[in-house]
Amino acid sequence: MWRRIVPVRLGLTIFGVEIISNNDVIDPTSPTAQKLAERANLHIQNETGWDRLKAIFETDEFNSISPELDNVLSAGTGGLLVGMFIGGIPASKIEYDDFISRNKAATFENHFEAKSKLQFSVTKAMAQGGWRVGWRLALFTGAFTFFTTAVSTYRNKSSVFEYSAGGLLAGSMYKLPMGPKAMISGGLAGAAMGTVAGVVTVGIMKLSGTTAEDLRYWKKGWKEAANRYCTKLFRKNF
């Protein structure tokens, strides 16, 4: 029998004031918590930036990618979908108007043929326009997320600097085929957008009392816990 997975309850603290309490938090003064904290601090002290960076590309026992790469793929996929929508809707509208203008004097066998050709033209234009914008936005959002995560993981810190650096690298890479001047302008534009995104993101995390490191470790912990639960459940049933 499958058992229900109980969700983890998280607290919320704004400006040092606890809005939502979390009764599942371990007492930090307990011997177990102190021992775990000592082990974590020792691991962090012996861990280098390259060690953390290499861990991004490692898979677990289930051959699953790391949460960092999972975030990159999610950002790229989201950028693709948003880009398909942004590019597809205007392109379909333009093609609709162009089709009507081109075929004012055209003769069709029947009404269904005209509607079929119109639908085909509009759908084709939507797909082409959506892909033209979608892959570019997916490339930029994926690269921005990857570089931001890589810099943050290497420094083991999360600040506006990581977002600015990620935007700079992503913008430069995006303009790479256009030459050095385009790379510089693209990098500056990406850095500006990354700085804005960093200010907003870091500000929200400050208000909620969390950090990017907390979110990263929570996601890893949830993933490992889910894997252990699935393994235990599989062994019990089979």
VEXMIDO-233330 format. One record per residue (C-alpha): residue number from 0; z, x, y. Coordinates in steps of 0.02 Angstrom, whole numbers. Example, Ala and Ser with C-alpha at 12.3 -4.5 7.8 and 13.67 -1.06 7.14 Angstrom:
2
<rec><dotor>0</dotor><Z>390</Z><X>615</X><Y>-225</Y></rec>
<rec><dotor>1</dotor><Z>357</Z><X>684</X><Y>-53</Y></rec>
***
This chain:
238
<rec><dotor>0</dotor><Z>0</Z><X>0</X><Y>0</Y></rec>
<rec><dotor>1</dotor><Z>-40</Z><X>60</X><Y>176</Y></rec>
<rec><dotor>2</dotor><Z>108</Z><X>75</X><Y>291</Y></rec>
<rec><dotor>3</dotor><Z>107</Z><X>34</X><Y>475</Y></rec>
<rec><dotor>4</dotor><Z>103</Z><X>185</X><Y>590</Y></rec>
<rec><dotor>5</dotor><Z>236</Z><X>167</X><Y>725</Y></rec>
<rec><dotor>6</dotor><Z>171</Z><X>225</X><Y>895</Y></rec>
<rec><dotor>7</dotor><Z>266</Z><X>357</X><Y>992</Y></rec>
<rec><dotor>8</dotor><Z>351</Z><X>293</X><Y>1147</Y></rec>
<rec><dotor>9</dotor><Z>332</Z><X>402</X><Y>1301</Y></rec>
<rec><dotor>10</dotor><Z>440</Z><X>400</X><Y>1458</Y></rec>
<rec><dotor>11</dotor><Z>382</Z><X>400</X><Y>1638</Y></rec>
<rec><dotor>12</dotor><Z>463</Z><X>496</X><Y>1779</Y></rec>
<rec><dotor>13</dotor><Z>405</Z><X>486</X><Y>1960</Y></rec>
<rec><dotor>14</dotor><Z>482</Z><X>598</X><Y>2094</Y></rec>
<rec><dotor>15</dotor><Z>622</Z><X>641</X><Y>1976</Y></rec>
<rec><dotor>16</dotor><Z>668</Z><X>458</X><Y>1948</Y></rec>
<rec><dotor>17</dotor><Z>654</Z><X>395</X><Y>1769</Y></rec>
<rec><dotor>18</dotor><Z>551</Z><X>234</X><Y>1773</Y></rec>
<rec><dotor>19</dotor><Z>527</Z><X>210</X><Y>1586</Y></rec>
<rec><dotor>20</dotor><Z>656</Z><X>283</X><Y>1469</Y></rec>
<rec><dotor>21</dotor><Z>611</Z><X>362</X><Y>1303</Y></rec>
<rec><dotor>22</dotor><Z>744</Z><X>348</X><Y>1169</Y></rec>
<rec><dotor>23</dotor><Z>642</Z><X>453</X><Y>1048</Y></rec>
<rec><dotor>24</dotor><Z>666</Z><X>615</X><Y>1146</Y></rec>
<rec><dotor>25</dotor><Z>768</Z><X>746</X><Y>1053</Y></rec>
<rec><dotor>26</dotor><Z>928</Z><X>803</X><Y>1139</Y></rec>
<rec><dotor>27</dotor><Z>886</Z><X>976</X><Y>1210</Y></rec>
<rec><dotor>28</dotor><Z>1067</Z><X>1032</X><Y>1190</Y></rec>
<rec><dotor>29</dotor><Z>1068</Z><X>1003</X><Y>1002</Y></rec>
<rec><dotor>30</dotor><Z>1066</Z><X>1156</X><Y>888</Y></rec>
<rec><dotor>31</dotor><Z>901</Z><X>1103</X><Y>809</Y></rec>
<rec><dotor>32</dotor><Z>816</Z><X>1082</X><Y>977</Y></rec>
<rec><dotor>33</dotor><Z>881</Z><X>1250</X><Y>1038</Y></rec>
<rec><dotor>34</dotor><Z>820</Z><X>1338</X><Y>881</Y></rec>
<rec><dotor>35</dotor><Z>649</Z><X>1259</X><Y>898</Y></rec>
<rec><dotor>36</dotor><Z>642</Z><X>1309</X><Y>1081</Y></rec>
<rec><dotor>37</dotor><Z>686</Z><X>1489</X><Y>1037</Y></rec>
<rec><dotor>38</dotor><Z>548</Z><X>1495</X><Y>907</Y></rec>
<rec><dotor>39</dotor><Z>423</Z><X>1421</X><Y>1030</Y></rec>
<rec><dotor>40</dotor><Z>471</Z><X>1544</X><Y>1166</Y></rec>
<rec><dotor>41</dotor><Z>458</Z><X>1690</X><Y>1046</Y></rec>
<rec><dotor>42</dotor><Z>286</Z><X>1630</X><Y>990</Y></rec>
<rec><dotor>43</dotor><Z>229</Z><X>1612</X><Y>1171</Y></rec>
<rec><dotor>44</dotor><Z>292</Z><X>1786</X><Y>1217</Y></rec>
<rec><dotor>45</dotor><Z>198</Z><X>1868</X><Y>1073</Y></rec>
<rec><dotor>46</dotor><Z>41</Z><X>1765</X><Y>1101</Y></rec>
<rec><dotor>47</dotor><Z>-97</Z><X>1837</X><Y>1209</Y></rec>
<rec><dotor>48</dotor><Z>-228</Z><X>1745</X><Y>1309</Y></rec>
<rec><dotor>49</dotor><Z>-363</Z><X>1795</X><Y>1185</Y></rec>
<rec><dotor>50</dotor><Z>-258</Z><X>1726</X><Y>1043</Y></rec>
<rec><dotor>51</dotor><Z>-247</Z><X>1557</X><Y>1129</Y></rec>
<rec><dotor>52</dotor><Z>-432</Z><X>1562</X><Y>1172</Y></rec>
<rec><dotor>53</dotor><Z>-484</Z><X>1602</X><Y>992</Y></rec>
<rec><dotor>54</dotor><Z>-374</Z><X>1460</X><Y>928</Y></rec>
<rec><dotor>55</dotor><Z>-486</Z><X>1337</X><Y>1020</Y></rec>
<rec><dotor>56</dotor><Z>-628</Z><X>1374</X><Y>898</Y></rec>
<rec><dotor>57</dotor><Z>-522</Z><X>1367</X><Y>741</Y></rec>
<rec><dotor>58</dotor><Z>-519</Z><X>1218</X><Y>623</Y></rec>
<rec><dotor>59</dotor><Z>-372</Z><X>1148</X><Y>528</Y></rec>
<rec><dotor>60</dotor><Z>-353</Z><X>1119</X><Y>342</Y></rec>
<rec><dotor>61</dotor><Z>-459</Z><X>961</X><Y>358</Y></rec>
<rec><dotor>62</dotor><Z>-599</Z><X>1058</X><Y>445</Y></rec>
<rec><dotor>63</dotor><Z>-565</Z><X>961</X><Y>604</Y></rec>
<rec><dotor>64</dotor><Z>-600</Z><X>1042</X><Y>771</Y></rec>
<rec><dotor>65</dotor><Z>-462</Z><X>1082</X><Y>894</Y></rec>
<rec><dotor>66</dotor><Z>-405</Z><X>953</X><Y>1023</Y></rec>
<rec><dotor>67</dotor><Z>-480</Z><X>1062</X><Y>1160</Y></rec>
<rec><dotor>68</dotor><Z>-655</Z><X>1055</X><Y>1085</Y></rec>
<rec><dotor>69</dotor><Z>-629</Z><X>871</X><Y>1048</Y></rec>
<rec><dotor>70</dotor><Z>-598</Z><X>844</X><Y>1234</Y></rec>
<rec><dotor>71</dotor><Z>-757</Z><X>940</X><Y>1276</Y></rec>
<rec><dotor>72</dotor><Z>-861</Z><X>832</X><Y>1158</Y></rec>
<rec><dotor>73</dotor><Z>-780</Z><X>674</X><Y>1225</Y></rec>
<rec><dotor>74</dotor><Z>-817</Z><X>726</X><Y>1404</Y></rec>
<rec><dotor>75</dotor><Z>-998</Z><X>768</X><Y>1361</Y></rec>
<rec><dotor>76</dotor><Z>-1021</Z><X>603</X><Y>1270</Y></rec>
<rec><dotor>77</dotor><Z>-945</Z><X>507</X><Y>1413</Y></rec>
<rec><dotor>78</dotor><Z>-1057</Z><X>598</X><Y>1536</Y></rec>
<rec><dotor>79</dotor><Z>-1209</Z><X>556</X><Y>1431</Y></rec>
<rec><dotor>80</dotor><Z>-1166</Z><X>370</X><Y>1424</Y></rec>
<rec><dotor>81</dotor><Z>-1129</Z><X>361</X><Y>1610</Y></rec>
<rec><dotor>82</dotor><Z>-1287</Z><X>458</X><Y>1650</Y></rec>
<rec><dotor>83</dotor><Z>-1391</Z><X>343</X><Y>1539</Y></rec>
<rec><dotor>84</dotor><Z>-1324</Z><X>195</X><Y>1636</Y></rec>
<rec><dotor>85</dotor><Z>-1345</Z><X>275</X><Y>1808</Y></rec>
<rec><dotor>86</dotor><Z>-1522</Z><X>334</X><Y>1772</Y></rec>
<rec><dotor>87</dotor><Z>-1581</Z><X>191</X><Y>1662</Y></rec>
<rec><dotor>88</dotor><Z>-1542</Z><X>40</X><Y>1772</Y></rec>
<rec><dotor>89</dotor><Z>-1636</Z><X>97</X><Y>1929</Y></rec>
<rec><dotor>90</dotor><Z>-1783</Z><X>162</X><Y>1825</Y></rec>
<rec><dotor>91</dotor><Z>-1801</Z><X>-5</X><Y>1736</Y></rec>
<rec><dotor>92</dotor><Z>-1798</Z><X>-100</X><Y>1901</Y></rec>
<rec><dotor>93</dotor><Z>-1932</Z><X>13</X><Y>1976</Y></rec>
<rec><dotor>94</dotor><Z>-2041</Z><X>-6</X><Y>1822</Y></rec>
<rec><dotor>95</dotor><Z>-2020</Z><X>-194</X><Y>1827</Y></rec>
<rec><dotor>96</dotor><Z>-2082</Z><X>-202</X><Y>2006</Y></rec>
<rec><dotor>97</dotor><Z>-2224</Z><X>-79</X><Y>1970</Y></rec>
<rec><dotor>98</dotor><Z>-2280</Z><X>-178</X><Y>1817</Y></rec>
<rec><dotor>99</dotor><Z>-2289</Z><X>-338</X><Y>1919</Y></rec>
<rec><dotor>100</dotor><Z>-2389</Z><X>-249</X><Y>2056</Y></rec>
<rec><dotor>101</dotor><Z>-2509</Z><X>-165</X><Y>1933</Y></rec>
<rec><dotor>102</dotor><Z>-2546</Z><X>-321</X><Y>1834</Y></rec>
<rec><dotor>103</dotor><Z>-2565</Z><X>-453</X><Y>1969</Y></rec>
<rec><dotor>104</dotor><Z>-2750</Z><X>-467</X><Y>1932</Y></rec>
<rec><dotor>105</dotor><Z>-2736</Z><X>-427</X><Y>1746</Y></rec>
<rec><dotor>106</dotor><Z>-2778</Z><X>-555</X><Y>1613</Y></rec>
<rec><dotor>107</dotor><Z>-2671</Z><X>-576</X><Y>1457</Y></rec>
<rec><dotor>108</dotor><Z>-2710</Z><X>-677</X><Y>1302</Y></rec>
<rec><dotor>109</dotor><Z>-2551</Z><X>-777</X><Y>1321</Y></rec>
<rec><dotor>110</dotor><Z>-2381</Z><X>-780</X><Y>1404</Y></rec>
<rec><dotor>111</dotor><Z>-2296</Z><X>-693</X><Y>1258</Y></rec>
<rec><dotor>112</dotor><Z>-2413</Z><X>-542</X><Y>1269</Y></rec>
<rec><dotor>113</dotor><Z>-2371</Z><X>-519</X><Y>1453</Y></rec>
<rec><dotor>114</dotor><Z>-2185</Z><X>-531</X><Y>1420</Y></rec>
<rec><dotor>115</dotor><Z>-2199</Z><X>-411</X><Y>1272</Y></rec>
<rec><dotor>116</dotor><Z>-2290</Z><X>-278</X><Y>1373</Y></rec>
<rec><dotor>117</dotor><Z>-2169</Z><X>-299</X><Y>1518</Y></rec>
<rec><dotor>118</dotor><Z>-2019</Z><X>-281</X><Y>1405</Y></rec>
<rec><dotor>119</dotor><Z>-2093</Z><X>-127</X><Y>1322</Y></rec>
<rec><dotor>120</dotor><Z>-2130</Z><X>-44</X><Y>1489</Y></rec>
<rec><dotor>121</dotor><Z>-1958</Z><X>-83</X><Y>1559</Y></rec>
<rec><dotor>122</dotor><Z>-1868</Z><X>-23</X><Y>1401</Y></rec>
<rec><dotor>123</dotor><Z>-1969</Z><X>138</X><Y>1396</Y></rec>
<rec><dotor>124</dotor><Z>-1934</Z><X>173</X><Y>1580</Y></rec>
<rec><dotor>125</dotor><Z>-1749</Z><X>138</X><Y>1554</Y></rec>
<rec><dotor>126</dotor><Z>-1739</Z><X>259</X><Y>1407</Y></rec>
<rec><dotor>127</dotor><Z>-1834</Z><X>395</X><Y>1500</Y></rec>
<rec><dotor>128</dotor><Z>-1736</Z><X>374</X><Y>1661</Y></rec>
<rec><dotor>129</dotor><Z>-1570</Z><X>365</X><Y>1569</Y></rec>
<rec><dotor>130</dotor><Z>-1605</Z><X>521</X><Y>1466</Y></rec>
<rec><dotor>131</dotor><Z>-1667</Z><X>616</X><Y>1619</Y></rec>
<rec><dotor>132</dotor><Z>-1499</Z><X>590</X><Y>1706</Y></rec>
<rec><dotor>133</dotor><Z>-1390</Z><X>576</X><Y>1550</Y></rec>
<rec><dotor>134</dotor><Z>-1419</Z><X>747</X><Y>1473</Y></rec>
<rec><dotor>135</dotor><Z>-1392</Z><X>833</X><Y>1640</Y></rec>
<rec><dotor>136</dotor><Z>-1229</Z><X>742</X><Y>1672</Y></rec>
<rec><dotor>137</dotor><Z>-1174</Z><X>773</X><Y>1492</Y></rec>
<rec><dotor>138</dotor><Z>-1211</Z><X>958</X><Y>1510</Y></rec>
<rec><dotor>139</dotor><Z>-1115</Z><X>973</X><Y>1672</Y></rec>
<rec><dotor>140</dotor><Z>-963</Z><X>871</X><Y>1618</Y></rec>
<rec><dotor>141</dotor><Z>-955</Z><X>958</X><Y>1449</Y></rec>
<rec><dotor>142</dotor><Z>-971</Z><X>1131</X><Y>1528</Y></rec>
<rec><dotor>143</dotor><Z>-845</Z><X>1088</X><Y>1663</Y></rec>
<rec><dotor>144</dotor><Z>-718</Z><X>1027</X><Y>1536</Y></rec>
<rec><dotor>145</dotor><Z>-748</Z><X>1178</X><Y>1423</Y></rec>
<rec><dotor>146</dotor><Z>-730</Z><X>1308</X><Y>1560</Y></rec>
<rec><dotor>147</dotor><Z>-580</Z><X>1221</X><Y>1637</Y></rec>
<rec><dotor>148</dotor><Z>-495</Z><X>1212</X><Y>1467</Y></rec>
<rec><dotor>149</dotor><Z>-540</Z><X>1392</X><Y>1424</Y></rec>
<rec><dotor>150</dotor><Z>-472</Z><X>1462</X><Y>1587</Y></rec>
<rec><dotor>151</dotor><Z>-315</Z><X>1355</X><Y>1575</Y></rec>
<rec><dotor>152</dotor><Z>-286</Z><X>1405</X><Y>1394</Y></rec>
<rec><dotor>153</dotor><Z>-311</Z><X>1589</X><Y>1429</Y></rec>
<rec><dotor>154</dotor><Z>-190</Z><X>1589</X><Y>1576</Y></rec>
<rec><dotor>155</dotor><Z>-74</Z><X>1464</X><Y>1489</Y></rec>
<rec><dotor>156</dotor><Z>-59</Z><X>1376</X><Y>1656</Y></rec>
<rec><dotor>157</dotor><Z>-130</Z><X>1221</X><Y>1736</Y></rec>
<rec><dotor>158</dotor><Z>-166</Z><X>1215</X><Y>1922</Y></rec>
<rec><dotor>159</dotor><Z>-306</Z><X>1176</X><Y>2043</Y></rec>
<rec><dotor>160</dotor><Z>-373</Z><X>1352</X><Y>2015</Y></rec>
<rec><dotor>161</dotor><Z>-428</Z><X>1311</X><Y>1837</Y></rec>
<rec><dotor>162</dotor><Z>-528</Z><X>1162</X><Y>1896</Y></rec>
<rec><dotor>163</dotor><Z>-609</Z><X>1260</X><Y>2036</Y></rec>
<rec><dotor>164</dotor><Z>-655</Z><X>1401</X><Y>1917</Y></rec>
<rec><dotor>165</dotor><Z>-722</Z><X>1276</X><Y>1789</Y></rec>
<rec><dotor>166</dotor><Z>-829</Z><X>1192</X><Y>1922</Y></rec>
<rec><dotor>167</dotor><Z>-893</Z><X>1359</X><Y>1984</Y></rec>
<rec><dotor>168</dotor><Z>-946</Z><X>1416</X><Y>1810</Y></rec>
<rec><dotor>169</dotor><Z>-1017</Z><X>1247</X><Y>1761</Y></rec>
<rec><dotor>170</dotor><Z>-1118</Z><X>1232</X><Y>1922</Y></rec>
<rec><dotor>171</dotor><Z>-1186</Z><X>1408</X><Y>1905</Y></rec>
<rec><dotor>172</dotor><Z>-1236</Z><X>1380</X><Y>1724</Y></rec>
<rec><dotor>173</dotor><Z>-1319</Z><X>1215</X><Y>1769</Y></rec>
<rec><dotor>174</dotor><Z>-1430</Z><X>1302</X><Y>1897</Y></rec>
<rec><dotor>175</dotor><Z>-1461</Z><X>1455</X><Y>1788</Y></rec>
<rec><dotor>176</dotor><Z>-1648</Z><X>1420</X><Y>1755</Y></rec>
<rec><dotor>177</dotor><Z>-1681</Z><X>1407</X><Y>1944</Y></rec>
<rec><dotor>178</dotor><Z>-1631</Z><X>1584</X><Y>1990</Y></rec>
<rec><dotor>179</dotor><Z>-1486</Z><X>1675</X><Y>2076</Y></rec>
<rec><dotor>180</dotor><Z>-1491</Z><X>1578</X><Y>2240</Y></rec>
<rec><dotor>181</dotor><Z>-1484</Z><X>1411</X><Y>2150</Y></rec>
<rec><dotor>182</dotor><Z>-1342</Z><X>1477</X><Y>2041</Y></rec>
<rec><dotor>183</dotor><Z>-1241</Z><X>1522</X><Y>2196</Y></rec>
<rec><dotor>184</dotor><Z>-1269</Z><X>1353</X><Y>2279</Y></rec>
<rec><dotor>185</dotor><Z>-1235</Z><X>1262</X><Y>2115</Y></rec>
<rec><dotor>186</dotor><Z>-1077</Z><X>1363</X><Y>2087</Y></rec>
<rec><dotor>187</dotor><Z>-1011</Z><X>1326</X><Y>2261</Y></rec>
<rec><dotor>188</dotor><Z>-1048</Z><X>1141</X><Y>2241</Y></rec>
<rec><dotor>189</dotor><Z>-966</Z><X>1139</X><Y>2070</Y></rec>
<rec><dotor>190</dotor><Z>-814</Z><X>1231</X><Y>2137</Y></rec>
<rec><dotor>191</dotor><Z>-796</Z><X>1104</X><Y>2276</Y></rec>
<rec><dotor>192</dotor><Z>-806</Z><X>957</X><Y>2155</Y></rec>
<rec><dotor>193</dotor><Z>-689</Z><X>1046</X><Y>2035</Y></rec>
<rec><dotor>194</dotor><Z>-562</Z><X>1075</X><Y>2173</Y></rec>
<rec><dotor>195</dotor><Z>-563</Z><X>891</X><Y>2218</Y></rec>
<rec><dotor>196</dotor><Z>-545</Z><X>842</X><Y>2035</Y></rec>
<rec><dotor>197</dotor><Z>-405</Z><X>970</X><Y>2015</Y></rec>
<rec><dotor>198</dotor><Z>-308</Z><X>906</X><Y>2165</Y></rec>
<rec><dotor>199</dotor><Z>-318</Z><X>727</X><Y>2101</Y></rec>
<rec><dotor>200</dotor><Z>-277</Z><X>772</X><Y>1919</Y></rec>
<rec><dotor>201</dotor><Z>-135</Z><X>892</X><Y>1958</Y></rec>
<rec><dotor>202</dotor><Z>-65</Z><X>769</X><Y>2085</Y></rec>
<rec><dotor>203</dotor><Z>-61</Z><X>630</X><Y>1956</Y></rec>
<rec><dotor>204</dotor><Z>23</Z><X>745</X><Y>1830</Y></rec>
<rec><dotor>205</dotor><Z>152</Z><X>796</X><Y>1960</Y></rec>
<rec><dotor>206</dotor><Z>192</Z><X>615</X><Y>1998</Y></rec>
<rec><dotor>207</dotor><Z>210</Z><X>574</X><Y>1813</Y></rec>
<rec><dotor>208</dotor><Z>314</Z><X>729</X><Y>1777</Y></rec>
<rec><dotor>209</dotor><Z>194</Z><X>800</X><Y>1648</Y></rec>
<rec><dotor>210</dotor><Z>84</Z><X>954</X><Y>1636</Y></rec>
<rec><dotor>211</dotor><Z>-81</Z><X>993</X><Y>1551</Y></rec>
<rec><dotor>212</dotor><Z>14</Z><X>1102</X><Y>1428</Y></rec>
<rec><dotor>213</dotor><Z>124</Z><X>954</X><Y>1380</Y></rec>
<rec><dotor>214</dotor><Z>-28</Z><X>844</X><Y>1352</Y></rec>
<rec><dotor>215</dotor><Z>-113</Z><X>980</X><Y>1250</Y></rec>
<rec><dotor>216</dotor><Z>38</Z><X>1008</X><Y>1139</Y></rec>
<rec><dotor>217</dotor><Z>69</Z><X>822</X><Y>1120</Y></rec>
<rec><dotor>218</dotor><Z>-109</Z><X>795</X><Y>1062</Y></rec>
<rec><dotor>219</dotor><Z>-96</Z><X>938</X><Y>939</Y></rec>
<rec><dotor>220</dotor><Z>69</Z><X>871</X><Y>875</Y></rec>
<rec><dotor>221</dotor><Z>1</Z><X>695</X><Y>855</Y></rec>
<rec><dotor>222</dotor><Z>-151</Z><X>761</X><Y>763</Y></rec>
<rec><dotor>223</dotor><Z>-47</Z><X>869</X><Y>646</Y></rec>
<rec><dotor>224</dotor><Z>73</Z><X>726</X><Y>614</Y></rec>
<rec><dotor>225</dotor><Z>-71</Z><X>608</X><Y>574</Y></rec>
<rec><dotor>226</dotor><Z>-146</Z><X>736</X><Y>455</Y></rec>
<rec><dotor>227</dotor><Z>20</Z><X>761</X><Y>367</Y></rec>
<rec><dotor>228</dotor><Z>43</Z><X>573</X><Y>352</Y></rec>
<rec><dotor>229</dotor><Z>-131</Z><X>548</X><Y>281</Y></rec>
<rec><dotor>230</dotor><Z>-106</Z><X>691</X><Y>157</Y></rec>
<rec><dotor>231</dotor><Z>62</Z><X>620</X><Y>101</Y></rec>
<rec><dotor>232</dotor><Z>-11</Z><X>446</X><Y>85</Y></rec>
<rec><dotor>233</dotor><Z>-161</Z><X>510</X><Y>-14</Y></rec>
<rec><dotor>234</dotor><Z>-51</Z><X>607</X><Y>-135</Y></rec>
<rec><dotor>235</dotor><Z>63</Z><X>457</X><Y>-159</Y></rec>
<rec><dotor>236</dotor><Z>-77</Z><X>334</X><Y>-197</Y></rec>
<rec><dotor>237</dotor><Z>-190</Z><X>449</X><Y>-298</Y></rec>
***
